[in-house]
Amino acid sequence: MSKFLGLKLDLLTMEETISKCEQLIRERNKQHVVLNAAKVVAAIEKPELAEIINRCDLVNADGMAVVWAARALGLPVPERVSGIDLMERIVDLSASKGYSIYLLGAEQRILEATQEIFISRGAKVVGARNGYWSFPEESKVVATIASLQPDILFLAVPSPKKEIFLSQHLTRLNTGLVFGVGGSFDVVAGLTKRAPAIFQRLGLEWAFRLAQEPRRMFKRYLVGNSKFVLIVTKAVITRFILKEKN
């Protein structure tokens, strides 16, 4: 485990991550999180979010911006491990090894489509619930999941809501490993399209997403990415100055 701008970051390949996930599923009550530029900025601006991330059991570099920035700061990140790619691999693992999955989040129609697709692929989906509940309902949502004792929980709600929810209820959920998957159900269900591979390799997946949802994503990507570049640039300059002094 290493630290990137004060945040925990595991320097693992996808295959190493899969192996670690299986270990954490067996240990139970564990949490996975990914870092992208927007989440890094949010964590720096909100120390409580940084604390939650640093308590997680597995943290991957989700965006190429994080991979490149971490390498510039001397961290040998082997590759990007995107949240949606990892989710797809875990679904395959459920189909091959029988790990049980619970789906929590997204709109009802998207949730149902995602559940149907996962089941058609052989995954063992034991339950699903949309992401819209009132505060009084929250305990019932947690109790329902806990009663099923799923090996895997995919939580498709936005940050930092999902991190806060898990910081309050992780052990009560009685799951193996929890994955925050953001808008991944939207992609699985076909509501939004994922960027072509070339965009992903060039670190431009954000631009493709922005083009699809400009109003909703403007602040996150254009404002957030600008902040991220400034933060990383400052950190790289500071690192260079310190190396020169030594």
C-alpha positions in Angstrom: 0.0 0.0 0.0 1.3 3.5 -0.9 0.0 7.0 -0.6 -0.9 9.3 -3.4 -1.5 12.9 -2.4 -2.3 11.6 1.1 -4.7 8.9 -0.1 -4.2 5.2 0.1 -3.4 3.6 -3.3 -2.7 -0.1 -3.9 -0.1 -0.6 -6.7 -1.8 -3.7 -8.3 -2.5 -5.0 -11.7 -6.0 -6.2 -12.6 -5.1 -9.8 -12.1 -3.5 -9.0 -8.7 -6.6 -7.0 -7.8 -8.9 -10.0 -8.6 -6.8 -12.2 -6.4 -7.0 -9.6 -3.6 -10.8 -9.3 -4.0 -11.2 -13.1 -3.5 -9.2 -12.9 -0.3 -11.3 -10.0 1.0 -14.5 -11.7 0.1 -13.5 -14.6 2.3 -12.5 -12.2 5.1 -15.9 -10.4 4.9 -17.0 -6.9 5.7 -14.4 -5.3 3.4 -14.6 -2.3 1.1 -13.2 -1.5 -2.3 -12.9 2.0 -3.8 -11.3 3.5 -6.9 -9.6 6.9 -7.3 -10.2 9.1 -10.2 -9.3 12.8 -10.6 -12.7 14.0 -9.3 -12.6 11.8 -6.2 -9.0 12.9 -5.4 -10.1 16.6 -5.6 -13.1 15.9 -3.4 -11.1 14.0 -0.8 -8.5 16.8 -0.6 -11.3 19.4 -0.2 -13.2 17.2 2.3 -10.9 15.5 4.9 -13.8 13.3 6.1 -13.9 11.7 2.6 -10.1 11.2 2.7 -10.5 9.4 6.0 -13.1 7.1 4.6 -11.0 6.3 1.5 -7.9 5.6 3.7 -9.9 3.1 5.8 -10.9 1.1 2.7 -9.3 -2.3 2.3 -8.5 -2.0 -1.4 -8.0 1.2 -3.5 -7.3 1.1 -7.2 -6.3 3.8 -9.7 -9.4 4.1 -11.9 -8.5 7.0 -14.2 -5.4 7.4 -16.4 -5.0 10.8 -15.0 -4.4 9.2 -11.6 -2.0 6.6 -13.1 0.1 9.3 -14.8 0.1 11.6 -11.9 1.1 8.9 -9.4 3.9 7.8 -11.7 5.1 11.5 -11.9 5.2 11.5 -8.1 7.4 8.3 -8.1 4.7 5.7 -7.5 5.1 2.7 -9.8 1.4 2.2 -10.7 1.5 -0.9 -13.0 -1.8 -0.1 -14.8 -5.2 1.4 -14.6 -7.8 -0.8 -12.9 -11.1 0.8 -13.8 -14.1 0.3 -11.6 -16.4 -0.9 -14.5 -13.8 -3.3 -15.8 -13.3 -4.7 -12.4 -17.1 -5.0 -11.9 -17.4 -7.0 -15.1 -14.6 -9.4 -14.0 -16.3 -9.9 -10.6 -19.5 -10.7 -12.4 -17.6 -13.4 -14.4 -16.2 -14.6 -11.1 -19.7 -15.0 -9.7 -20.7 -17.1 -12.7 -17.6 -19.3 -12.4 -17.3 -19.7 -8.6 -20.8 -19.0 -7.4 -20.2 -15.8 -5.4 -23.5 -14.2 -4.5 -24.2 -10.6 -5.6 -26.6 -8.0 -4.3 -27.2 -4.9 -6.5 -28.0 -1.6 -4.7 -28.6 1.7 -6.5 -29.6 3.4 -9.8 -33.2 3.9 -11.1 -35.5 0.9 -11.0 -35.5 0.3 -14.8 -31.8 0.5 -15.0 -31.4 -1.8 -12.0 -33.8 -4.4 -13.5 -32.0 -4.3 -16.8 -28.6 -4.7 -15.1 -29.9 -7.6 -13.0 -31.3 -9.4 -16.0 -28.0 -9.0 -17.9 -25.9 -10.3 -15.0 -28.2 -13.3 -14.5 -28.1 -14.1 -18.2 -24.3 -14.2 -17.9 -24.6 -16.8 -15.1 -24.0 -14.5 -12.1 -25.7 -15.5 -8.8 -27.7 -12.3 -8.1 -29.6 -12.8 -4.8 -31.3 -9.5 -4.6 -31.6 -5.9 -5.9 -32.9 -2.6 -4.7 -32.9 0.8 -6.4 -31.0 3.8 -5.0 -33.9 5.8 -3.9 -34.8 5.5 -0.2 -35.7 7.9 2.6 -33.6 8.2 5.7 -36.2 6.2 7.8 -36.0 3.4 5.2 -32.2 3.1 5.4 -32.2 0.6 8.3 -34.6 -1.7 6.5 -32.4 -1.5 3.3 -29.3 -2.5 5.4 -31.2 -5.3 7.2 -32.5 -6.8 4.0 -29.0 -7.0 2.6 -27.6 -8.4 5.8 -30.2 -11.1 5.9 -29.0 -12.4 2.5 -25.3 -12.3 3.5 -24.1 -11.6 -0.1 -20.5 -12.2 -1.0 -20.5 -9.1 -3.2 -22.4 -5.8 -3.0 -22.4 -3.5 -6.0 -23.4 -0.1 -4.7 -24.4 2.2 -7.6 -24.9 5.6 -6.0 -22.8 8.8 -6.4 -19.8 9.8 -4.4 -19.5 10.9 -1.6 -23.0 9.4 -0.7 -21.8 5.9 -1.2 -18.6 6.3 0.9 -20.6 7.9 3.7 -23.3 5.2 3.6 -20.6 2.5 3.8 -18.7 4.2 6.6 -21.9 4.1 8.6 -23.2 0.6 7.7 -20.3 -1.6 6.4 -20.2 -4.1 9.2 -24.0 -4.2 9.6 -24.4 -5.0 5.9 -22.8 -8.4 6.5 -21.3 -8.7 3.0 -18.1 -10.1 1.8 -16.7 -7.2 -0.3 -18.5 -4.0 -1.3 -17.7 -2.2 -4.5 -18.8 1.4 -5.2 -19.6 1.3 -8.9 -21.0 4.8 -9.6 -22.8 5.0 -12.9 -21.6 1.5 -14.1 -25.2 0.1 -14.1 -26.1 2.8 -16.6 -23.4 1.5 -19.0 -24.4 -2.1 -18.5 -28.1 -1.3 -19.1 -27.2 0.6 -22.3 -28.4 4.0 -21.0 -24.9 5.6 -21.5 -22.1 4.5 -23.8 -18.6 3.9 -22.7 -15.8 5.6 -24.5 -14.0 3.7 -27.3 -10.8 2.0 -26.2 -8.6 4.6 -27.8 -10.2 7.3 -25.6 -9.6 5.1 -22.6 -5.9 4.6 -23.4 -5.4 8.3 -24.0 -7.0 9.3 -20.7 -9.9 11.0 -22.6 -12.8 8.9 -21.3 -14.0 12.0 -19.4 -14.3 13.9 -22.6 -16.5 11.3 -24.2 -18.7 11.2 -21.0 -18.9 15.1 -21.0 -20.1 15.0 -24.6 -23.0 12.7 -23.6 -24.0 14.6 -20.5 -22.6 18.2 -20.8 -24.8 19.9 -18.2 -24.4 17.2 -15.5 -20.7 16.6 -16.0 -19.4 20.1 -16.7 -18.5 21.0 -13.2 -17.1 17.5 -12.4 -14.8 17.2 -15.4 -13.8 20.7 -16.5 -13.7 22.4 -13.1 -12.6 19.2 -11.2 -9.9 18.2 -13.7 -8.5 21.7 -13.7 -8.2 21.6 -9.9 -6.6 18.1 -10.2 -3.9 19.3 -12.6 -3.0 22.2 -10.3 -2.8 20.0 -7.3 -0.6 17.5 -9.1 1.6 20.2 -10.6 2.2 21.7 -7.2 3.1 18.3 -5.8 5.5 17.4 -8.6 7.3 20.8 -8.2 7.5 20.3 -4.5 8.9 16.8 -4.9 11.5 18.1 -7.4 12.6 20.9 -5.1 13.0 18.5 -2.2 15.1 16.1 -4.3 17.3 18.9 -5.4 17.9 19.9 -1.7 18.8 16.4 -0.8 
